[in-house]
Amino acid sequence: MQTVVQKWGNSLGIRIPNLFVKEFDLRNGSSVDITDEDGKIVIKPKRLVLSDLLSKINQENVHAEVESGSAVGKEEW
């Protein structure tokens, strides 16, 4: 599939066809990684990784325990 590189402010931009937008679940504002692999521009959707998210937890931003009441089903506490 071909697309055209166009001027966007002081940069250049590429429109991503709707076929790929749907396939990779992209939205306005989605983050992507752009790399150079063997002379090719590769654009990959940036996905959240649990270990990256957990590494951001520290003593200043961890919340206190939340009480949710008694068990109402077969929950194990």
Sequence and secondary structure as in RCSB ss.txt:
>XXXX:A:sequence
MQTVVQKWGNSLGIRIPNLFVKEFDLRNGSSVDITDEDGKIVIKPKRLVLSDLLSKINQENVHAEVESGSAVGKE
EW
>XXXX:A:secstr
    EEEETTEEEE   HHHHHHTT  TT  EEEEEETTEEEEEE    HHHHHTT  TTT        S  SS 
  
